[in-house]
Amino acid sequence: MRTQVAIIGAGPAGLTLGRLLETAGIDAVIIEQRSADYVLGRIRAGVLEQSSVDLLRRMGVNQRMDAEGIVHDGVELSFDGDMLRIDFNELIGRRVMVYGQTEVTRDLMDARTASGAKSIYEASDVQIHDFAGETPRVSFTKDGQTHQINCDFVAGCDGFHGVSRASVPDQAISVFERVYPFGWLGVLVDQPPVAEELIYAHHERGFALCSMRSHSRSRYYVQVGATEKAQDWSDEMFWDELRARLNPNIAESLKTGPSIEKSIAPLRSFVAEPLRFGRLFLAGDAAHIVPPTGAKGLNMAIHDVMELATALNEFYGERSKAGIDAYSGKVIENTWRTERFSWWMTQLLHTFPDSGDFGRRIQRADFDYLGASRIAQQSLAENYTGFRP
């Protein structure tokens, strides 16, 4: 098989890149190790920056998003019950949209199926060959047979544990990582959200987040120790803990119910450098991970593949290598800027085992400064809605 771009991974990064290349007339094949149902079964948050919303509309995969997505003008922050609203629209004239990552993935999958663009699911033993030269290829096994795709470029969009980054020699790549000593225990419930906008809460017992998937389905999180197990938490235990961390008026209005899904997500910050190795590029979670506190992971992936699609379009349309040469530097600059914001949000809102009373007083001072300074609020709003120089 022959294609121009082989895309490893059918998550949002790979599917978005595939759609962008397809609309530019560039042939691409997506290779995914898991089944399509497995990919769609991943429960992920979804707060879309305005630039991400605009891109999905330009790609023509916005019908359900515009019908079902929930536009938010701001977020609420809480510290030991004290509330502070950050009004994005009033501060900087921008908004965000709540629309689940799973739904973005479904829309992109449906568009790809409708167009007839090729995706290969349940491909095992995926390997990337000869990407240092000009004739890379990808091999895999499907239905007991070995297949090979010859291509011009390989886009590694297969996540943190994927084969793409693992294919790079250790001496050619540097990694920077911070693993946090806690995770988020999340519960999905068929109840209306407790508030119209997201609530990020700091409490001495730990962080909590009130989020949503729709007007009738909510997603809630509480900070737990890194070694805890979701099965050790009954629904009743979760709701009691969540109420304890919220403003009393918010806690009183919380509607609970049996959990549809319950899981613990570990938190880490991770950056790989560089992101280009000959004809192989890394994008999305293969290149970087952020704590979910700042709602950045999906948006970073979309930003990466926008840059990569532009670079590849330059290469094929103008026979210019300028874009692919600049790709790694551009993405890394945005990555560290976004990592900083996600780290800051995480530092402000979580309890840390070794921070002590001094650490909590610093967090309180940070919260109070945010409430007193319009400039600080504008900075938060600019970063949360998507800073673009």
ZANU-38060 format. One record per residue (C-alpha): x, y, z. Coordinates in pm, 1 decimal. Last residue first. Layout:
! residues N
<node <X,Y,Z>>;
...
***
This chain:
! residues 389
<node <49.6,3524.5,2013.0>>;
<node <-227.0,3265.5,2074.3>>;
<node <-341.4,3204.5,2428.6>>;
<node <-636.3,2968.0,2444.6>>;
<node <-955.9,3022.7,2642.6>>;
<node <-782.9,2920.6,2965.9>>;
<node <-469.4,3122.8,2891.4>>;
<node <-641.4,3450.0,2810.4>>;
<node <-893.7,3408.2,3093.7>>;
<node <-619.7,3343.2,3349.8>>;
<node <-422.7,3645.2,3229.6>>;
<node <-737.3,3858.0,3226.1>>;
<node <-804.9,3757.4,3586.6>>;
<node <-452.1,3859.3,3686.8>>;
<node <-502.1,4195.3,3510.1>>;
<node <-834.8,4243.6,3688.3>>;
<node <-656.0,4203.9,4019.8>>;
<node <-837.2,4164.1,4354.7>>;
<node <-984.8,3815.6,4305.7>>;
<node <-663.8,3678.9,4156.5>>;
<node <-467.6,3829.6,4443.2>>;
<node <-699.6,3654.8,4688.5>>;
<node <-647.5,3319.0,4514.5>>;
<node <-268.4,3361.3,4512.7>>;
<node <-274.4,3462.5,4880.0>>;
<node <-477.3,3151.8,4959.2>>;
<node <-228.3,2934.4,4771.7>>;
<node <56.9,3097.9,4964.4>>;
<node <-131.2,3028.6,5288.1>>;
<node <-171.1,2665.6,5181.7>>;
<node <200.8,2630.3,5118.6>>;
<node <291.5,2780.4,5455.7>>;
<node <55.6,2542.3,5634.6>>;
<node <226.0,2236.9,5488.6>>;
<node <335.5,2193.8,5127.4>>;
<node <459.7,1833.4,5160.1>>;
<node <143.7,1635.0,5089.8>>;
<node <15.5,1877.3,4821.6>>;
<node <-341.1,2006.4,4822.0>>;
<node <-473.9,2099.4,4482.1>>;
<node <-615.8,2423.8,4339.4>>;
<node <-331.5,2670.5,4301.9>>;
<node <-55.0,2426.8,4208.3>>;
<node <-273.7,2255.0,3948.2>>;
<node <-374.1,2586.4,3792.1>>;
<node <-7.7,2689.4,3780.1>>;
<node <102.7,2357.5,3627.6>>;
<node <-167.6,2386.0,3359.9>>;
<node <-54.1,2741.0,3281.7>>;
<node <313.8,2645.6,3262.8>>;
<node <240.6,2340.1,3047.4>>;
<node <54.1,2567.5,2806.8>>;
<node <350.7,2797.5,2757.2>>;
<node <578.7,2493.6,2739.5>>;
<node <368.6,2335.0,2467.5>>;
<node <323.6,2651.2,2261.5>>;
<node <700.8,2690.2,2225.4>>;
<node <736.9,2315.8,2165.3>>;
<node <482.8,2328.8,1882.5>>;
<node <659.1,2610.5,1699.6>>;
<node <1005.1,2458.7,1741.2>>;
<node <899.5,2114.8,1620.4>>;
<node <715.6,2240.1,1313.1>>;
<node <979.2,2483.6,1180.3>>;
<node <1155.1,2236.7,947.5>>;
<node <819.4,2096.2,837.0>>;
<node <700.6,2444.8,750.6>>;
<node <1013.4,2557.4,569.4>>;
<node <1034.2,2240.7,357.5>>;
<node <878.3,2408.7,53.4>>;
<node <750.0,2223.5,-252.1>>;
<node <468.5,2480.3,-266.4>>;
<node <161.1,2260.7,-252.7>>;
<node <310.4,1935.0,-123.0>>;
<node <549.5,2083.9,130.7>>;
<node <328.7,2378.0,219.9>>;
<node <34.0,2141.2,278.5>>;
<node <262.0,1933.3,498.2>>;
<node <351.9,2235.4,710.4>>;
<node <-10.5,2350.5,741.0>>;
<node <-116.4,1998.4,840.8>>;
<node <158.9,1986.9,1102.7>>;
<node <65.2,2321.6,1255.9>>;
<node <-304.4,2229.9,1269.4>>;
<node <-193.9,1890.8,1402.6>>;
<node <-21.2,2046.9,1701.5>>;
<node <-301.2,2294.3,1779.1>>;
<node <-559.4,2014.5,1784.1>>;
<node <-342.3,1814.3,2022.7>>;
<node <-296.3,2118.1,2247.2>>;
<node <-672.5,2173.0,2251.7>>;
<node <-737.8,1815.0,2359.1>>;
<node <-489.7,1836.1,2647.0>>;
<node <-568.6,2189.2,2769.0>>;
<node <-854.1,2181.9,3019.4>>;
<node <-644.2,2374.7,3276.9>>;
<node <-674.6,2116.0,3553.5>>;
<node <-634.7,1819.3,3317.0>>;
<node <-266.3,1782.2,3406.3>>;
<node <-64.5,1816.7,3086.2>>;
<node <87.3,1550.4,2861.4>>;
<node <322.7,1608.0,2568.8>>;
<node <455.6,1468.0,2241.7>>;
<node <279.2,1131.8,2205.3>>;
<node <-16.5,1297.4,2377.3>>;
<node <-71.9,1521.7,2075.8>>;
<node <182.2,1523.7,1794.7>>;
<node <510.2,1351.5,1706.5>>;
<node <660.1,1378.9,1357.6>>;
<node <854.9,1115.1,1162.1>>;
<node <1022.2,1199.5,827.6>>;
<node <1358.1,1290.0,979.4>>;
<node <1293.2,1294.8,1350.8>>;
<node <1058.5,1580.5,1434.3>>;
<node <913.5,1650.4,1779.8>>;
<node <1229.0,1760.0,1964.8>>;
<node <1183.0,1737.0,2258.2>>;
<node <932.6,1542.9,2469.9>>;
<node <720.2,1710.7,2738.0>>;
<node <537.0,1555.8,3033.3>>;
<node <326.6,1688.6,3321.0>>;
<node <147.8,1419.8,3516.3>>;
<node <-183.4,1347.4,3686.0>>;
<node <-331.7,1001.0,3736.0>>;
<node <-693.7,950.0,3624.3>>;
<node <-916.7,747.0,3855.2>>;
<node <-1236.8,588.6,3727.9>>;
<node <-1612.7,574.9,3777.9>>;
<node <-1873.8,537.9,3505.9>>;
<node <-2252.5,548.5,3507.5>>;
<node <-2259.3,645.7,3876.0>>;
<node <-2586.3,606.4,4063.5>>;
<node <-2745.1,938.6,4151.9>>;
<node <-2671.5,1281.9,4296.2>>;
<node <-2824.6,1627.1,4254.7>>;
<node <-2608.6,1897.2,4416.1>>;
<node <-2814.9,2194.7,4543.4>>;
<node <-2690.8,2163.2,4902.4>>;
<node <-2328.7,2132.7,4792.6>>;
<node <-2351.5,2457.6,4596.0>>;
<node <-2490.9,2644.0,4897.7>>;
<node <-2225.4,2489.3,5123.4>>;
<node <-1934.4,2584.7,4890.2>>;
<node <-1779.9,2257.2,4785.0>>;
<node <-1521.4,2025.3,4940.1>>;
<node <-1751.7,1844.0,5185.6>>;
<node <-2011.1,1792.3,4913.2>>;
<node <-1757.4,1604.2,4699.6>>;
<node <-1656.7,1378.5,4986.3>>;
<node <-2016.1,1284.0,5068.2>>;
<node <-2089.8,1223.3,4700.2>>;
<node <-1787.7,995.5,4662.7>>;
<node <-1855.9,792.1,4975.7>>;
<node <-2218.1,736.5,4866.3>>;
<node <-2107.6,622.5,4521.3>>;
<node <-1879.1,366.0,4681.8>>;
<node <-1505.3,423.4,4657.5>>;
<node <-1276.7,122.1,4686.9>>;
<node <-1349.8,26.6,4326.7>>;
<node <-1184.2,349.3,4210.3>>;
<node <-850.3,246.7,4356.7>>;
<node <-616.5,468.6,4559.6>>;
<node <-240.5,469.6,4502.6>>;
<node <-205.8,827.4,4375.0>>;
<node <-409.8,969.4,4660.6>>;
<node <-742.9,1129.0,4576.6>>;
<node <-857.2,1463.3,4431.0>>;
<node <-1230.1,1475.3,4364.4>>;
<node <-1405.3,1483.2,4028.8>>;
<node <-1757.0,1533.5,3895.2>>;
<node <-1906.2,1478.4,3549.0>>;
<node <-2267.4,1566.9,3480.5>>;
<node <-2535.5,1454.3,3235.0>>;
<node <-2867.0,1635.8,3179.0>>;
<node <-2762.2,1973.2,3036.9>>;
<node <-2469.8,1800.5,2867.0>>;
<node <-2125.7,1656.8,2946.1>>;
<node <-2073.1,1845.3,3269.8>>;
<node <-1817.6,1967.2,3522.4>>;
<node <-1794.0,2016.3,3897.7>>;
<node <-1429.9,1986.8,4001.8>>;
<node <-1284.9,1909.8,4344.2>>;
<node <-939.3,1956.9,4498.3>>;
<node <-835.4,1833.1,4840.4>>;
<node <-944.8,1804.0,5205.0>>;
<node <-811.8,2155.6,5274.8>>;
<node <-1036.0,2273.8,4995.7>>;
<node <-969.8,2411.3,4647.2>>;
<node <-1266.2,2410.1,4409.8>>;
<node <-1290.0,2445.5,4031.0>>;
<node <-1655.6,2499.6,3932.9>>;
<node <-1752.7,2465.0,3566.5>>;
<node <-2043.3,2679.3,3447.2>>;
<node <-2424.2,2652.1,3466.8>>;
<node <-2407.9,2496.0,3811.3>>;
<node <-2495.0,2163.5,3981.5>>;
<node <-2507.9,1992.6,3643.8>>;
<node <-2829.8,1802.3,3564.8>>;
<node <-2820.8,1432.9,3660.5>>;
<node <-2723.1,1123.7,3465.6>>;
<node <-2394.4,1064.8,3645.1>>;
<node <-2028.1,1032.8,3547.4>>;
<node <-1784.8,1000.7,3837.4>>;
<node <-1417.8,1095.3,3839.6>>;
<node <-1146.5,1020.6,4094.0>>;
<node <-866.5,1257.7,4000.6>>;
<node <-510.0,1158.2,4085.5>>;
<node <-245.4,1235.7,4343.8>>;
<node <130.6,1253.7,4404.8>>;
<node <196.9,1438.0,4076.7>>;
<node <438.7,1297.9,3820.0>>;
<node <666.7,1564.3,3670.8>>;
<node <836.9,1494.6,3341.1>>;
<node <1086.7,1631.2,3092.8>>;
<node <1196.4,1409.4,2804.3>>;
<node <1490.3,1446.0,2567.1>>;
<node <1512.2,1271.6,2229.2>>;
<node <1784.6,1156.8,1990.7>>;
<node <1990.8,958.7,2243.2>>;
<node <1694.7,737.7,2328.5>>;
<node <1645.1,631.4,1967.0>>;
<node <1293.4,717.9,1840.9>>;
<node <1060.5,421.0,1795.0>>;
<node <916.1,462.0,2146.9>>;
<node <783.9,803.2,2040.8>>;
<node <579.3,640.7,1765.8>>;
<node <488.7,309.6,1931.8>>;
<node <227.0,450.4,2164.5>>;
<node <223.3,479.8,2543.4>>;
<node <179.0,858.8,2558.5>>;
<node <-55.6,878.6,2263.8>>;
<node <-75.9,741.2,1912.3>>;
<node <-50.8,1059.1,1704.6>>;
<node <284.5,980.0,1542.2>>;
<node <262.6,1132.2,1194.9>>;
<node <470.4,939.6,938.9>>;
<node <586.4,1104.4,615.6>>;
<node <644.6,1017.9,249.5>>;
<node <475.3,678.5,260.2>>;
<node <505.8,304.3,205.6>>;
<node <246.2,105.8,397.6>>;
<node <321.9,-256.3,480.1>>;
<node <97.6,-545.7,574.6>>;
<node <150.4,-868.8,768.4>>;
<node <-141.2,-1114.7,777.8>>;
<node <-311.1,-1271.1,1079.2>>;
<node <-624.8,-1059.0,1053.9>>;
<node <-412.4,-741.9,1055.3>>;
<node <-41.6,-722.1,1132.5>>;
<node <150.4,-399.0,1096.2>>;
<node <428.9,-233.0,896.6>>;
<node <486.8,138.2,848.0>>;
<node <722.9,278.1,588.6>>;
<node <966.2,565.3,555.9>>;
<node <1126.6,650.7,220.7>>;
<node <1322.1,976.1,258.4>>;
<node <1560.7,866.8,533.4>>;
<node <1549.2,887.6,913.9>>;
<node <1199.4,735.9,906.1>>;
<node <1341.9,402.5,790.1>>;
<node <1079.7,185.2,963.8>>;
<node <779.5,238.6,1190.6>>;
<node <628.6,-69.3,1354.8>>;
<node <270.4,-165.9,1440.3>>;
<node <253.5,-513.0,1597.1>>;
<node <-127.7,-517.0,1586.4>>;
<node <-372.6,-331.5,1363.6>>;
<node <-717.9,-346.6,1519.9>>;
<node <-839.8,-51.8,1310.5>>;
<node <-729.8,56.7,962.3>>;
<node <-866.2,390.4,842.2>>;
<node <-902.1,483.2,474.9>>;
<node <-1092.9,791.5,361.5>>;
<node <-1435.1,692.7,227.2>>;
<node <-1584.0,1037.1,279.0>>;
<node <-1866.3,910.1,500.6>>;
<node <-1629.5,698.3,710.5>>;
<node <-1400.8,995.7,767.1>>;
<node <-1691.4,1219.7,862.3>>;
<node <-1824.9,958.1,1105.3>>;
<node <-1482.0,918.2,1266.9>>;
<node <-1443.8,1295.4,1305.3>>;
<node <-1785.8,1326.7,1467.4>>;
<node <-1718.1,1031.3,1698.0>>;
<node <-1382.3,1174.2,1808.5>>;
<node <-1538.3,1512.4,1886.3>>;
<node <-1808.7,1329.1,2080.9>>;
<node <-1552.7,1135.9,2285.7>>;
<node <-1371.0,1462.5,2354.1>>;
<node <-1691.2,1591.3,2511.1>>;
<node <-1831.2,1930.4,2419.8>>;
<node <-1809.9,2223.0,2661.7>>;
<node <-1743.3,2534.9,2456.6>>;
<node <-1514.1,2823.2,2550.0>>;
<node <-1565.4,3198.6,2530.8>>;
<node <-1374.6,3511.8,2431.4>>;
<node <-1421.4,3888.4,2472.3>>;
<node <-1119.5,3944.9,2697.5>>;
<node <-1251.3,4027.5,3044.8>>;
<node <-1626.5,4039.9,2981.6>>;
<node <-1628.9,3720.8,2777.0>>;
<node <-1392.3,3535.2,3004.1>>;
<node <-1586.1,3614.4,3321.3>>;
<node <-1379.7,3460.6,3604.8>>;
<node <-1617.4,3399.4,3895.8>>;
<node <-1479.0,3386.6,4249.3>>;
<node <-1640.3,3189.5,4532.7>>;
<node <-1529.0,3142.3,4893.3>>;
<node <-1604.7,2783.8,5001.9>>;
<node <-1255.5,2692.3,5117.2>>;
<node <-1125.4,2840.9,4792.0>>;
<node <-1367.6,2834.6,4498.5>>;
<node <-1320.6,2919.9,4133.0>>;
<node <-1611.7,2963.5,3893.9>>;
<node <-1568.2,2955.2,3516.7>>;
<node <-1650.2,3188.1,3228.2>>;
<node <-1862.1,3268.3,2922.7>>;
<node <-1948.9,2905.4,2861.0>>;
<node <-2102.8,2770.8,2538.8>>;
<node <-2261.0,2426.8,2575.8>>;
<node <-2220.6,2187.4,2284.4>>;
<node <-2528.9,1996.9,2165.5>>;
<node <-2644.5,2165.7,1843.3>>;
<node <-2319.0,2339.9,1751.6>>;
<node <-2116.0,2028.5,1833.3>>;
<node <-2362.3,1804.1,1653.7>>;
<node <-2324.0,1996.5,1325.8>>;
<node <-1957.5,2090.9,1366.2>>;
<node <-1766.5,1840.4,1155.2>>;
<node <-1735.2,2060.3,845.0>>;
<node <-1357.3,2107.4,866.8>>;
<node <-1399.4,2484.3,901.8>>;
<node <-1642.0,2424.3,1189.1>>;
<node <-1399.5,2195.0,1367.6>>;
<node <-1131.7,2462.7,1322.0>>;
<node <-1345.7,2740.3,1470.3>>;
<node <-1429.3,2527.6,1774.8>>;
<node <-1059.5,2454.6,1828.2>>;
<node <-974.2,2825.4,1797.9>>;
<node <-1249.1,2910.3,2047.3>>;
<node <-1100.8,2673.2,2303.6>>;
<node <-1284.8,2346.6,2354.5>>;
<node <-1355.1,2200.3,2697.1>>;
<node <-1393.9,1824.2,2655.4>>;
<node <-1330.3,1569.6,2924.4>>;
<node <-1249.6,1210.4,2835.8>>;
<node <-1421.7,875.7,2866.4>>;
<node <-1259.6,627.8,2626.3>>;
<node <-1529.3,407.3,2476.7>>;
<node <-1501.0,568.4,2134.2>>;
<node <-1148.1,432.7,2094.8>>;
<node <-1261.9,88.2,2208.8>>;
<node <-1551.8,90.3,1962.1>>;
<node <-1314.0,181.0,1677.1>>;
<node <-1097.9,-118.3,1765.8>>;
<node <-746.6,-68.7,1900.5>>;
<node <-408.1,-62.8,1726.2>>;
<node <-495.7,227.0,1496.1>>;
<node <-351.6,299.8,1150.2>>;
<node <-480.5,610.3,969.4>>;
<node <-408.4,642.1,596.4>>;
<node <-341.4,978.4,432.6>>;
<node <-369.7,1127.3,82.7>>;
<node <-331.1,1504.5,62.0>>;
<node <-615.7,1690.1,-111.5>>;
<node <-621.9,1976.6,139.0>>;
<node <-960.3,1862.9,274.4>>;
<node <-813.5,1515.6,328.1>>;
<node <-507.6,1654.7,502.3>>;
<node <-721.7,1844.6,751.2>>;
<node <-946.7,1544.0,810.3>>;
<node <-654.7,1310.0,870.8>>;
<node <-492.8,1558.7,1106.7>>;
<node <-815.5,1581.9,1303.7>>;
<node <-845.1,1202.3,1312.3>>;
<node <-487.3,1156.3,1430.9>>;
<node <-510.8,1420.8,1702.9>>;
<node <-862.3,1321.8,1817.4>>;
<node <-768.1,955.0,1858.4>>;
<node <-714.1,728.5,1561.3>>;
<node <-340.4,661.5,1606.4>>;
<node <-46.9,632.3,1367.5>>;
<node <-98.4,854.9,1063.8>>;
<node <74.5,746.8,741.6>>;
<node <112.1,1042.7,506.8>>;
<node <154.7,1029.8,126.9>>;
<node <7.8,684.8,74.6>>;
<node <117.3,352.2,-80.9>>;
<node <0.0,0.0,0.0>>;
***
